[in-house]
């Protein structure tokens, strides 16, 4: 499936990032089209998370060009937050924050927001709405992270290894959610080191190793 530049929601050209002597991202380039599920597939330490964090505006690149929804993640960070959602590799919330409080809190950050009540139902968290964060299972925490990522009805969603460390049943639940998002024509950038996950979920993949698309 080939997308023209005019249709690209994410554009990455010759992206560079180093940490001291370690060259984590070395000239990565790719495009992601509207409504596409695009995978960055590679082993741990390949540079996937660094790439995604630069796209999210969490890290500053050393070189190259990035556009997400036509925005520069560094210069237009506040505008980007309104149209993007993200599930980071690890989500940490206060232990005593309740599930519904987390959703309503995140909803307050955005100009456009979905209904937290509907998100609780969609992600099978209604019965856990009054539970403290530290009392949730790993799968419930990940479903909450996905709900928070979608609370602003984003145009583009970043999912950084969203099933890492989860048991097979919970992993299948997350797959179903991602497949629903694909049917809703959300643009998704997914990182994974599971080849079967990339094969099932992604329209296209870029295989990354040692900071380069190989």
N, C-alpha and C positions, 0 to 999 in steps of 0.2 A: 504494500500500500504506500503510495508516494504522495506527499503533501507539498504543495507549493509554499513559498515563503509567505505569501499573502494570507494563507490559511493557518500558518504556524502560530500556536499559542505560546510555545516555548522555543526560543532560538538561542543556541549556545555555539560560539565560535572561538576555537583555539583557547579554551579556558585553562588557566594556570594557577596552581597553588602549592606553595612550599612551606614547610615547618622546619626552619633551620636548614640542615643539609638534606632533609627528606623531601623529595619532590613527589607530593601526594597526587597532584593532578597535572598531567603533562600534555597540554594541547588537545583537550577533549572538545569535540564538535558534534552536535546533533540537533534535530528539530523534532518537535512534537506537534501534531496536527490537532485541530479542534475535534473533541470527542474521542480521541485516541487513548488507549492504554499503552503506555510506552515503558519498557522495562530496562533498567540498568542491571545487568546480570554479571556477577563476578564474585570471587572469593573475598573473605574478610581482609580488609587492608588494601583493597584494590583502588580506592579513591571514590567509591560510590557516595558515601555519606558526606564527604567534603564537597563533592559536586552539588548534591542536593542542598546542603546548608548555604552554599553561595547563591543558588537559585532562590532560596527563601529569604535571602538578605541577612542571614545569621553570621556569615563569614564574608570578609572582603577578598575578592580575587586579587592575585598578583598580576594578572594579565588576561586578555581576551575580552569578549563581549557577551553579555547576557541580556535577553529581553524575555519577560514573562507577561503575557497579556499586553504587550507593547510597552511595558514599564521596565525601568532600570531598578533592580532590587536594592541597590545602594542609595540612589538618589530619590526614588519614589517609594520608599519602604512603607510609609503609612497608607498610601493608595493601594499598594500591592496587598497589604493585609486584608483589605476590604473584599478582595476578589479571589483570595487564595486560602486554602485550608491545608493543614499539615498534621501528620502523625509522625513524631520524631521516633528515633530508635528506642528511646526510653522516655516515658512520661512520668513525671513526678508531681504529685499534688499533696497538699497538707493532709496528714493522716486523719484529722478530725473534720475534714470537708465532706459534706454529704453529697451524694450523687446529683440530686436535683439542684443543689446549691452551685455545684461546679458548672452545670449547663447554663443556669440563669446568669451566673457571673460572666461566663464567656460570651453569652448573647449580648450582654451590655456593652461589649467592646466594639460592636459593629453597627453601621448605619442600616444595613439590610440584615435581617435575621430570620431564621426559621423558628418554629414553635417548639420550645424545649419539651413540651408535653408529648408532641408527636414523635420527637426524637427518642424519648424514653421508651415509647411503645415500639418504635421501629427497631431499636437495638436491644429489645427484650430486657430493659432495665427498670420497668415500672415497679416490679416487686422490690427492687433494691433502691428505690428513690430516696429513702431515708437512711440508707446504710452509709457508714463512714468509709472513706476511700481505702483505709488500711484493712478493712474487713472484706474487700472484694477479692475474688479469685483473679488469676492472671488473665483469663479470658474476658472476665467482666471489666477489668481495668482497660483492656484493649478495646472493647466495645465502647466504653465511655470515651476513650481517646478519639475513636472514629466519630462518635456523636459530636464531640466538641469541635472536631475538624470541619464538620458539616453545618455547624450552627449558623454560619453566615451565608448558607447556600452558595458556596464558592464556584467560580468558573473552572478553576484548576485545583487539583488536590495532589499533595506530595505525600507519599507513603514510604517511609524508610524502614525496610524490613519489617512489615507490619505483623508477620506471623512468627518471627524469630522467638524460639523458646517456648512456643505454645504446643500443647499436645495435638495429635492428629484431628480429633473431633472439633476442637476449637478452631484449628486452622481451616477446616472445611467451612465452618460458620463464617469466618472472615472472608473466605473465597466467595461465598454466596453474596455477602454484602458488596464486595468489589464488583462482582458481576452485575448486581443491581445498579450500581453507579455507572457502569459502562452502558447499560440500557438507557439510563437517563442522560446519556451523552456528556457526562462529565469528562473533562480532560484529566488524565491521571498519569503521574510519573511515579513508578514503583521501583524500588531497589530490592534485590533479593539475591541470595546465593543458592537458592533452590531452583534447579533447572526445570523441574516438573511444575513448579509454581509459575515460572515465566511462560512455559508452554501453554498452561491452562488459561492464564489471565491476560496475557499481553498480545496486542496486535503486531508489534515489532519489538525487538530488543537490540540494545547495544551491549556487546560483551566487553567488559572493562577488566584490565589486569595491569598492575603496576602503573596506575594513573593514566592509561591510554586506552582508547577504543581499538580493540584488536580484531 
